[in-house]
């Protein structure tokens, strides 16, 4: 009897573990775009790239999914070299080539058909804070050129840069940062 119960438990565990499928990020089609108010005169934009990460996606029960992503802090690009260099200086990030920005999900709340709030730990500038990403599944289908299962997501959030120790010139240069994320991921082999 004990063997049957153990076999049933192992079978159930194996089925649950297989429910989420691994997708790896397509770095060439994934970006984080951010914007902030500059002295009330303009909205300044920048982006991060160079993603690495994976999504464990459970199509049948998206709340059982997870996300883990990282990108080099120095991958930030604002379109003006002097600004990029200033952001990497001790005035803001004091970034080295090894510094990474990471996000690891802690929970997912499905909010509608193809939408969810993904809560997770964002670590930036050696500070970790919980953030919520309002996320939409753009498409889950076979990639027309790669001929593999592919997924695309968009997400948004708002951060306070002062929460991450990069508050130089606030409040004149906006503390509130709007973040837009768009990423693609391919099913792992």
FENGI-V115539 format. One record per helix or strand. SS is the DSSP state (helix for helix, strand for strand). FROM is the first residue (numbers start at 1). TO is the last residue. Records with the same first field share a line. If there is no record, write none. Layout:
# FENGI-V115539
SS->FROM-TO + FROM-TO
This chain:
# FENGI-V115539
helix->2-19 + 27-29 + 62-64 + 73-75 + 81-88 + 161-164
strand->21-25 + 31-38 + 42-48 + 52-57 + 66-72 + 77-77 + 100-112 + 115-124 + 127-142 + 149-160 + 173-173 + 176-187
